[in-house]
Amino acid sequence: MQLKNQSLLVMLLFAFGVMFFSSLGALAEEEVEDTLTPEEKELASPPGLGNPEVHKITEDIYAITGLYHPAGEEVGVSAGIIFTRNSVIFIDAGMTIASAEFLWQVAEKKMKGKEHLYLILTHRHSDHVFGMRVMKEKGAKVVAHTILRDWFQLLGGRYKQVIAQKMGWDREKGNEMLGDVLLFPPDQVIDRDTVLNIDGEEIHILVTPGHLWDELSIYHPKSRTLFAGDAIYEGMPPHTAFGGPDDWKLWVAQLQRLKELDIETVVPGHGKLCSKKEIDRNIAYLQEEISRTK
Ligand SMILES: [Zn+2]
């Protein structure tokens, strides 16, 4: 009997101890929140979310920047959301399930629940497509380039593993960071410039190869917004590792074409929202690269 009482006492003391120290912990967490470095903040947020920022470009056009990217916060991935009368169009799905769920939560606040859903993927790279399951399972119609469809078919279910390996992650770490990734073939494929008419609103899908051959840029004339995917990088060099000088020449030609559009806001694939001026900086960088290979 005495033994029972003693163990009860020990258990009670232990429980109080846990409560005391965890409340101390919570307090300490609040106090240090403001003094965290970007790297520490990255660690403090849920794995695979990054440090997303929501930008309301107009009442119906949203851009999200700073979604998770393994190279760090300054390379944060962008995505977009266009609301029309009866539809919601997502542009890209981020690299992780956590990123896509964040995008969904942003959209959901403005939705009535009966909208037609679309997901346009700007290209096949993991940092723009791995979250697609979230939109697809809500019923989104997926639109992407023909090459993306072929790429998904070729890799089958191995794409996540390929990326995790590239990052040096084991299966567990890959699951923790990326989430339960599942890729679906597009419902509609595009291989030339296409105008979607959604609820009487034009969404221009422009085929803008260079970074990759399946690169699409999405232009919304009504708001003068260009969702450029990785055709445009803000504040950092455009990522040229996936092609050679011939691809970069094609890229420059596409950028020159995009420059002709009436654009107020550019949503780059990576970096901050910017203006058309950033297109010139990308062109200059690519031209420099081209001349270096001569
Ligand atoms: Zn990218």
Residues whose N, C-alpha, C, O or C-beta is under 5 A from the ligand:
A	BS01	ZN	D127 D230 G269
